Amino acid sequence: MALNKVKSIVSSTPVVVFSKTYCGYCRRVKDLFKQLGASFMVIELDEERDGDELQSALAAWTGQGTVPNVFIGGKHIGGCDSVMEKHHRGELVTLLTNAGAVTINSA
């Protein structure tokens, strides 16, 4: 049940951050996405009634049991380190743009 819910959220939303409100790594990713002007959905697992089940389903599906657990364009990106690494390599904005979460302003 939880796995179906997670997959449904990921497939229906361009960018999803599975997070916990008190997690500093989650905050870094959310702040970066805000800085980049990305539209994204945040699922705060510590505020969801079935948060533990969702996190277990994510771990079974992705092999990653920690948060943040980030998906862009339906593809599992990973956690904070993976997101930051993609950003530093100049790949993150392209992923976000291709997913429709960021629009490039033509000046």
ZIMO-V814314 format. One record per backbone hydrogen bond with DSSP energy under -1.0 kcal/mol. CO is the residue of the C=O (numbers start at 1). NH is the residue of the N-H. Records with the same first field share a line. If there is no record, write none. Layout:
CO = NH  NH
//
This chain:
1 = 5
2 = 6
3 = 7
4 = 8
5 = 9
6 = 10
7 = 11
8 = 12
14 = 73
15 = 41
16 = 71
17 = 43
18 = 69
19 = 45
20 = 23
23 = 27
24 = 28
25 = 29
26 = 30
27 = 31
28 = 32
29 = 33
30 = 34
31 = 35
32 = 36
33 = 38
34 = 37
41 = 17
43 = 19  45
44 = 47
48 = 51
50 = 54
51 = 55
52 = 56
53 = 57
54 = 58
55 = 59
56 = 60
57 = 61
58 = 62
59 = 63
69 = 18
70 = 77  78
71 = 16
72 = 75
75 = 72
78 = 70
79 = 83
80 = 84
81 = 85
82 = 86
83 = 87
84 = 88
85 = 89
86 = 91  92
87 = 90
91 = 95
92 = 96
93 = 97
94 = 98
95 = 99
96 = 101
97 = 100
101 = 39
//
